């Protein structure tokens, strides 16, 4: 897995609620992810992969 993927599209285009629903994470975690307080590496591997895939789809 890329150690530093660019996930800016998902952060710029989706609300914390939308991110929490899409990734099945808490609203607090989604908010922390957007604020930069929660890093991609801190998420479990499946959630990280889903986040990267969703970000890629938003960019297509």
mmCIF file as gemmi writes it, N, C-alpha and C atoms, coordinates in Angstrom:
data_model
loop_
_atom_site.group_PDB
_atom_site.id
_atom_site.type_symbol
_atom_site.label_atom_id
_atom_site.label_alt_id
_atom_site.label_comp_id
_atom_site.label_asym_id
_atom_site.label_entity_id
_atom_site.label_seq_id
_atom_site.pdbx_PDB_ins_code
_atom_site.Cartn_x
_atom_site.Cartn_y
_atom_site.Cartn_z
_atom_site.occupancy
_atom_site.B_iso_or_equiv
_atom_site.pdbx_formal_charge
_atom_site.auth_seq_id
_atom_site.auth_asym_id
_atom_site.pdbx_PDB_model_num
ATOM 1 N N . UNK Axp A 1 ? 0.837 -1.168 0 1 0 ? 1 A 1
ATOM 2 C CA . UNK Axp A 1 ? 0 0 0 1 0 ? 1 A 1
ATOM 3 C C . UNK Axp A 1 ? 0.885 1.235 0 1 0 ? 1 A 1
ATOM 4 N N . UNK Axp A 2 ? 0.457 2.261 -0.706 1 0 ? 2 A 1
ATOM 5 C CA . UNK Axp A 2 ? 1.167 3.533 -0.743 1 0 ? 2 A 1
ATOM 6 C C . UNK Axp A 2 ? 1.254 4.074 0.674 1 0 ? 2 A 1
ATOM 7 N N . UNK Axp A 3 ? 2.437 4.487 1.096 1 0 ? 3 A 1
ATOM 8 C CA . UNK Axp A 3 ? 2.591 4.949 2.466 1 0 ? 3 A 1
ATOM 9 C C . UNK Axp A 3 ? 2.113 6.374 2.67 1 0 ? 3 A 1
ATOM 10 N N . UNK Axp A 4 ? 1.917 7.133 1.601 1 0 ? 4 A 1
ATOM 11 C CA . UNK Axp A 4 ? 1.465 8.508 1.738 1 0 ? 4 A 1
ATOM 12 C C . UNK Axp A 4 ? 0.547 8.882 0.578 1 0 ? 4 A 1
ATOM 13 N N . UNK Axp A 5 ? -0.594 8.218 0.444 1 0 ? 5 A 1
ATOM 14 C CA . UNK Axp A 5 ? -1.482 8.522 -0.68 1 0 ? 5 A 1
ATOM 15 C C . UNK Axp A 5 ? -2.164 9.868 -0.507 1 0 ? 5 A 1
ATOM 16 N N . UNK Axp A 6 ? -2.498 10.482 -1.625 1 0 ? 6 A 1
ATOM 17 C CA . UNK Axp A 6 ? -3.202 11.758 -1.618 1 0 ? 6 A 1
ATOM 18 C C . UNK Axp A 6 ? -4.696 11.479 -1.504 1 0 ? 6 A 1
ATOM 19 N N . UNK Axp A 7 ? -5.28 11.859 -0.382 1 0 ? 7 A 1
ATOM 20 C CA . UNK Axp A 7 ? -6.714 11.642 -0.171 1 0 ? 7 A 1
ATOM 21 C C . UNK Axp A 7 ? -7.466 12.969 -0.128 1 0 ? 7 A 1
ATOM 22 N N . UNK Axp A 8 ? -6.895 13.973 -0.768 1 0 ? 8 A 1
ATOM 23 C CA . UNK Axp A 8 ? -7.481 15.311 -0.7 1 0 ? 8 A 1
ATOM 24 C C . UNK Axp A 8 ? -8.856 15.4 -1.347 1 0 ? 8 A 1
ATOM 25 N N . UNK Axp A 9 ? -9.123 14.619 -2.389 1 0 ? 9 A 1
ATOM 26 C CA . UNK Axp A 9 ? -10.427 14.706 -3.051 1 0 ? 9 A 1
ATOM 27 C C . UNK Axp A 9 ? -11.561 14.339 -2.113 1 0 ? 9 A 1
ATOM 28 N N . UNK Axp A 10 ? -11.406 13.251 -1.393 1 0 ? 10 A 1
ATOM 29 C CA . UNK Axp A 10 ? -12.469 12.839 -0.484 1 0 ? 10 A 1
ATOM 30 C C . UNK Axp A 10 ? -12.651 13.865 0.634 1 0 ? 10 A 1
ATOM 31 N N . UNK Axp A 11 ? -11.554 14.432 1.089 1 0 ? 11 A 1
ATOM 32 C CA . UNK Axp A 11 ? -11.624 15.418 2.164 1 0 ? 11 A 1
ATOM 33 C C . UNK Axp A 11 ? -12.252 16.717 1.669 1 0 ? 11 A 1
ATOM 34 N N . UNK Axp A 12 ? -11.968 17.098 0.43 1 0 ? 12 A 1
ATOM 35 C CA . UNK Axp A 12 ? -12.513 18.339 -0.12 1 0 ? 12 A 1
ATOM 36 C C . UNK Axp A 12 ? -13.964 18.219 -0.565 1 0 ? 12 A 1
ATOM 37 N N . UNK Axp A 13 ? -14.378 17.036 -1.019 1 0 ? 13 A 1
ATOM 38 C CA . UNK Axp A 13 ? -15.697 16.892 -1.639 1 0 ? 13 A 1
ATOM 39 C C . UNK Axp A 13 ? -16.777 16.32 -0.737 1 0 ? 13 A 1
ATOM 40 N N . UNK Axp A 14 ? -16.405 15.63 0.333 1 0 ? 14 A 1
ATOM 41 C CA . UNK Axp A 14 ? -17.399 14.985 1.178 1 0 ? 14 A 1
ATOM 42 C C . UNK Axp A 14 ? -17.41 15.58 2.578 1 0 ? 14 A 1
ATOM 43 N N . UNK Axp A 15 ? -18.568 15.532 3.194 1 0 ? 15 A 1
ATOM 44 C CA . UNK Axp A 15 ? -18.702 15.99 4.576 1 0 ? 15 A 1
ATOM 45 C C . UNK Axp A 15 ? -18.223 14.887 5.516 1 0 ? 15 A 1
ATOM 46 N N . UNK Axp A 16 ? -17.942 15.241 6.759 1 0 ? 16 A 1
ATOM 47 C CA . UNK Axp A 16 ? -17.57 14.198 7.716 1 0 ? 16 A 1
ATOM 48 C C . UNK Axp A 16 ? -18.634 13.099 7.821 1 0 ? 16 A 1
ATOM 49 N N . UNK Axp A 17 ? -19.899 13.484 7.781 1 0 ? 17 A 1
ATOM 50 C CA . UNK Axp A 17 ? -20.969 12.485 7.849 1 0 ? 17 A 1
ATOM 51 C C . UNK Axp A 17 ? -20.896 11.525 6.664 1 0 ? 17 A 1
ATOM 52 N N . UNK Axp A 18 ? -20.716 12.06 5.468 1 0 ? 18 A 1
ATOM 53 C CA . UNK Axp A 18 ? -20.637 11.212 4.275 1 0 ? 18 A 1
ATOM 54 C C . UNK Axp A 18 ? -19.436 10.267 4.349 1 0 ? 18 A 1
ATOM 55 N N . UNK Axp A 19 ? -18.325 10.781 4.814 1 0 ? 19 A 1
ATOM 56 C CA . UNK Axp A 19 ? -17.132 9.948 4.957 1 0 ? 19 A 1
ATOM 57 C C . UNK Axp A 19 ? -17.372 8.853 5.992 1 0 ? 19 A 1
ATOM 58 N N . UNK Axp A 20 ? -17.983 9.215 7.11 1 0 ? 20 A 1
ATOM 59 C CA . UNK Axp A 20 ? -18.23 8.212 8.15 1 0 ? 20 A 1
ATOM 60 C C . UNK Axp A 20 ? -19.149 7.11 7.649 1 0 ? 20 A 1
ATOM 61 N N . UNK Axp A 21 ? -20.148 7.469 6.864 1 0 ? 21 A 1
ATOM 62 C CA . UNK Axp A 21 ? -21.069 6.47 6.325 1 0 ? 21 A 1
ATOM 63 C C . UNK Axp A 21 ? -20.394 5.605 5.261 1 0 ? 21 A 1
ATOM 64 N N . UNK Axp A 22 ? -19.625 6.218 4.392 1 0 ? 22 A 1
ATOM 65 C CA . UNK Axp A 22 ? -18.971 5.479 3.304 1 0 ? 22 A 1
ATOM 66 C C . UNK Axp A 22 ? -17.917 4.508 3.82 1 0 ? 22 A 1
ATOM 67 N N . UNK Axp A 23 ? -17.231 4.892 4.878 1 0 ? 23 A 1
ATOM 68 C CA . UNK Axp A 23 ? -16.133 4.074 5.389 1 0 ? 23 A 1
ATOM 69 C C . UNK Axp A 23 ? -16.515 3.256 6.616 1 0 ? 23 A 1
ATOM 70 N N . UNK Axp A 24 ? -17.726 3.462 7.113 1 0 ? 24 A 1
ATOM 71 C CA . UNK Axp A 24 ? -18.194 2.788 8.321 1 0 ? 24 A 1
ATOM 72 C C . UNK Axp A 24 ? -17.264 3.07 9.503 1 0 ? 24 A 1
ATOM 73 N N . UNK Axp A 25 ? -16.964 4.371 9.673 1 0 ? 25 A 1
ATOM 74 C CA . UNK Axp A 25 ? -16.188 4.824 10.822 1 0 ? 25 A 1
ATOM 75 C C . UNK Axp A 25 ? -17.035 5.834 11.576 1 0 ? 25 A 1
ATOM 76 N N . UNK Axp A 26 ? -16.624 6.17 12.773 1 0 ? 26 A 1
ATOM 77 C CA . UNK Axp A 26 ? -17.394 7.121 13.573 1 0 ? 26 A 1
ATOM 78 C C . UNK Axp A 26 ? -17.301 8.521 12.973 1 0 ? 26 A 1
ATOM 79 N N . UNK Axp A 27 ? -18.292 9.32 13.283 1 0 ? 27 A 1
ATOM 80 C CA . UNK Axp A 27 ? -18.294 10.712 12.835 1 0 ? 27 A 1
ATOM 81 C C . UNK Axp A 27 ? -17.095 11.45 13.427 1 0 ? 27 A 1
ATOM 82 N N . UNK Axp A 28 ? -16.753 11.128 14.664 1 0 ? 28 A 1
ATOM 83 C CA . UNK Axp A 28 ? -15.578 11.745 15.293 1 0 ? 28 A 1
ATOM 84 C C . UNK Axp A 28 ? -14.294 11.4 14.538 1 0 ? 28 A 1
ATOM 85 N N . UNK Axp A 29 ? -14.165 10.146 14.119 1 0 ? 29 A 1
ATOM 86 C CA . UNK Axp A 29 ? -12.977 9.746 13.352 1 0 ? 29 A 1
ATOM 87 C C . UNK Axp A 29 ? -12.949 10.433 11.989 1 0 ? 29 A 1
ATOM 88 N N . UNK Axp A 30 ? -14.102 10.548 11.348 1 0 ? 30 A 1
ATOM 89 C CA . UNK Axp A 30 ? -14.162 11.221 10.046 1 0 ? 30 A 1
ATOM 90 C C . UNK Axp A 30 ? -13.783 12.692 10.189 1 0 ? 30 A 1
ATOM 91 N N . UNK Axp A 31 ? -14.272 13.327 11.243 1 0 ? 31 A 1
ATOM 92 C CA . UNK Axp A 31 ? -13.938 14.731 11.501 1 0 ? 31 A 1
ATOM 93 C C . UNK Axp A 31 ? -12.442 14.876 11.784 1 0 ? 31 A 1
ATOM 94 N N . UNK Axp A 32 ? -11.893 13.957 12.561 1 0 ? 32 A 1
ATOM 95 C CA . UNK Axp A 32 ? -10.457 13.986 12.867 1 0 ? 32 A 1
ATOM 96 C C . UNK Axp A 32 ? -9.624 13.746 11.612 1 0 ? 32 A 1
ATOM 97 N N . UNK Axp A 33 ? -10.1 12.889 10.726 1 0 ? 33 A 1
ATOM 98 C CA . UNK Axp A 33 ? -9.403 12.625 9.464 1 0 ? 33 A 1
ATOM 99 C C . UNK Axp A 33 ? -9.325 13.899 8.629 1 0 ? 33 A 1
ATOM 100 N N . UNK Axp A 34 ? -10.431 14.608 8.522 1 0 ? 34 A 1
ATOM 101 C CA . UNK Axp A 34 ? -10.468 15.858 7.759 1 0 ? 34 A 1
ATOM 102 C C . UNK Axp A 34 ? -9.564 16.912 8.393 1 0 ? 34 A 1
ATOM 103 N N . UNK Axp A 35 ? -9.568 16.975 9.714 1 0 ? 35 A 1
ATOM 104 C CA . UNK Axp A 35 ? -8.758 17.962 10.431 1 0 ? 35 A 1
ATOM 105 C C . UNK Axp A 35 ? -7.271 17.604 10.447 1 0 ? 35 A 1
ATOM 106 N N . UNK Axp A 36 ? -6.936 16.41 9.994 1 0 ? 36 A 1
ATOM 107 C CA . UNK Axp A 36 ? -5.541 15.985 9.997 1 0 ? 36 A 1
ATOM 108 C C . UNK Axp A 36 ? -5.079 15.412 11.318 1 0 ? 36 A 1
ATOM 109 N N . UNK Axp A 37 ? -6.008 15.221 12.254 1 0 ? 37 A 1
ATOM 110 C CA . UNK Axp A 37 ? -5.655 14.668 13.563 1 0 ? 37 A 1
ATOM 111 C C . UNK Axp A 37 ? -5.595 13.145 13.544 1 0 ? 37 A 1
ATOM 112 N N . UNK Axp A 38 ? -6.259 12.542 12.562 1 0 ? 38 A 1
ATOM 113 C CA . UNK Axp A 38 ? -6.23 11.092 12.375 1 0 ? 38 A 1
ATOM 114 C C . UNK Axp A 38 ? -5.561 10.823 11.038 1 0 ? 38 A 1
ATOM 115 N N . UNK Axp A 39 ? -4.519 10.048 11.073 1 0 ? 39 A 1
ATOM 116 C CA . UNK Axp A 39 ? -3.757 9.74 9.861 1 0 ? 39 A 1
ATOM 117 C C . UNK Axp A 39 ? -4.251 8.445 9.236 1 0 ? 39 A 1
ATOM 118 N N . UNK Axp A 40 ? -4.067 8.343 7.94 1 0 ? 40 A 1
ATOM 119 C CA . UNK Axp A 40 ? -4.473 7.158 7.194 1 0 ? 40 A 1
ATOM 120 C C . UNK Axp A 40 ? -3.852 5.895 7.791 1 0 ? 40 A 1
ATOM 121 N N . UNK Axp A 41 ? -2.613 5.983 8.237 1 0 ? 41 A 1
ATOM 122 C CA . UNK Axp A 41 ? -1.918 4.835 8.809 1 0 ? 41 A 1
ATOM 123 C C . UNK Axp A 41 ? -2.574 4.329 10.085 1 0 ? 41 A 1
ATOM 124 N N . UNK Axp A 42 ? -3.342 5.189 10.741 1 0 ? 42 A 1
ATOM 125 C CA . UNK Axp A 42 ? -3.99 4.805 11.992 1 0 ? 42 A 1
ATOM 126 C C . UNK Axp A 42 ? -5.285 4.024 11.766 1 0 ? 42 A 1
ATOM 127 N N . UNK Axp A 43 ? -5.792 4.029 10.544 1 0 ? 43 A 1
ATOM 128 C CA . UNK Axp A 43 ? -6.996 3.273 10.222 1 0 ? 43 A 1
ATOM 129 C C . UNK Axp A 43 ? -6.618 1.828 9.933 1 0 ? 43 A 1
ATOM 130 N N . UNK Axp A 44 ? -7.577 0.922 10.109 1 0 ? 44 A 1
ATOM 131 C CA . UNK Axp A 44 ? -7.27 -0.467 9.761 1 0 ? 44 A 1
ATOM 132 C C . UNK Axp A 44 ? -7.081 -0.571 8.25 1 0 ? 44 A 1
ATOM 133 N N . UNK Axp A 45 ? -6.461 -1.656 7.83 1 0 ? 45 A 1
ATOM 134 C CA . UNK Axp A 45 ? -6.079 -1.795 6.422 1 0 ? 45 A 1
ATOM 135 C C . UNK Axp A 45 ? -7.279 -1.752 5.476 1 0 ? 45 A 1
ATOM 136 N N . UNK Axp A 46 ? -8.372 -2.401 5.843 1 0 ? 46 A 1
ATOM 137 C CA . UNK Axp A 46 ? -9.56 -2.404 4.98 1 0 ? 46 A 1
ATOM 138 C C . UNK Axp A 46 ? -10.149 -1.005 4.824 1 0 ? 46 A 1
ATOM 139 N N . UNK Axp A 47 ? -10.208 -0.264 5.923 1 0 ? 47 A 1
ATOM 140 C CA . UNK Axp A 47 ? -10.738 1.097 5.868 1 0 ? 47 A 1
ATOM 141 C C . UNK Axp A 47 ? -9.822 1.997 5.053 1 0 ? 47 A 1
ATOM 142 N N . UNK Axp A 48 ? -8.53 1.835 5.226 1 0 ? 48 A 1
ATOM 143 C CA . UNK Axp A 48 ? -7.564 2.618 4.45 1 0 ? 48 A 1
ATOM 144 C C . UNK Axp A 48 ? -7.72 2.36 2.958 1 0 ? 48 A 1
ATOM 145 N N . UNK Axp A 49 ? -7.841 1.087 2.591 1 0 ? 49 A 1
ATOM 146 C CA . UNK Axp A 49 ? -7.993 0.716 1.182 1 0 ? 49 A 1
ATOM 147 C C . UNK Axp A 49 ? -9.289 1.288 0.621 1 0 ? 49 A 1
ATOM 148 N N . UNK Axp A 50 ? -10.373 1.2 1.385 1 0 ? 50 A 1
ATOM 149 C CA . UNK Axp A 50 ? -11.66 1.741 0.955 1 0 ? 50 A 1
ATOM 150 C C . UNK Axp A 50 ? -11.572 3.256 0.769 1 0 ? 50 A 1
ATOM 151 N N . UNK Axp A 51 ? -10.898 3.926 1.671 1 0 ? 51 A 1
ATOM 152 C CA . UNK Axp A 51 ? -10.72 5.373 1.578 1 0 ? 51 A 1
ATOM 153 C C . UNK Axp A 51 ? -9.945 5.746 0.318 1 0 ? 51 A 1
ATOM 154 N N . UNK Axp A 52 ? -8.875 5.041 0.04 1 0 ? 52 A 1
ATOM 155 C CA . UNK Axp A 52 ? -8.07 5.308 -1.153 1 0 ? 52 A 1
ATOM 156 C C . UNK Axp A 52 ? -8.877 5.03 -2.418 1 0 ? 52 A 1
ATOM 157 N N . UNK Axp A 53 ? -9.612 3.916 -2.431 1 0 ? 53 A 1
ATOM 158 C CA . UNK Axp A 53 ? -10.434 3.577 -3.599 1 0 ? 53 A 1
ATOM 159 C C . UNK Axp A 53 ? -11.516 4.625 -3.843 1 0 ? 53 A 1
ATOM 160 N N . UNK Axp A 54 ? -12.18 5.049 -2.784 1 0 ? 54 A 1
ATOM 161 C CA . UNK Axp A 54 ? -13.221 6.07 -2.916 1 0 ? 54 A 1
ATOM 162 C C . UNK Axp A 54 ? -12.629 7.382 -3.411 1 0 ? 54 A 1
ATOM 163 N N . UNK Axp A 55 ? -11.486 7.75 -2.88 1 0 ? 55 A 1
ATOM 164 C CA . UNK Axp A 55 ? -10.817 8.969 -3.319 1 0 ? 55 A 1
ATOM 165 C C . UNK Axp A 55 ? -10.473 8.892 -4.805 1 0 ? 55 A 1
ATOM 166 N N . UNK Axp A 56 ? -9.979 7.737 -5.237 1 0 ? 56 A 1
ATOM 167 C CA . UNK Axp A 56 ? -9.643 7.545 -6.653 1 0 ? 56 A 1
ATOM 168 C C . UNK Axp A 56 ? -10.883 7.655 -7.539 1 0 ? 56 A 1
ATOM 169 N N . UNK Axp A 57 ? -11.989 7.103 -7.091 1 0 ? 57 A 1
ATOM 170 C CA . UNK Axp A 57 ? -13.23 7.172 -7.872 1 0 ? 57 A 1
ATOM 171 C C . UNK Axp A 57 ? -13.755 8.6 -7.968 1 0 ? 57 A 1
ATOM 172 N N . UNK Axp A 58 ? -13.572 9.374 -6.916 1 0 ? 58 A 1
ATOM 173 C CA . UNK Axp A 58 ? -13.986 10.778 -6.97 1 0 ? 58 A 1
ATOM 174 C C . UNK Axp A 58 ? -13.146 11.554 -7.974 1 0 ? 58 A 1
ATOM 175 N N . UNK Axp A 59 ? -11.922 11.11 -8.197 1 0 ? 59 A 1
ATOM 176 C CA . UNK Axp A 59 ? -11.031 11.776 -9.135 1 0 ? 59 A 1
ATOM 177 C C . UNK Axp A 59 ? -11.219 11.364 -10.579 1 0 ? 59 A 1
ATOM 178 N N . UNK Axp A 60 ? -11.993 10.305 -10.828 1 0 ? 60 A 1
ATOM 179 C CA . UNK Axp A 60 ? -12.169 9.838 -12.209 1 0 ? 60 A 1
ATOM 180 C C . UNK Axp A 60 ? -13.294 10.549 -12.907 1 0 ? 60 A 1
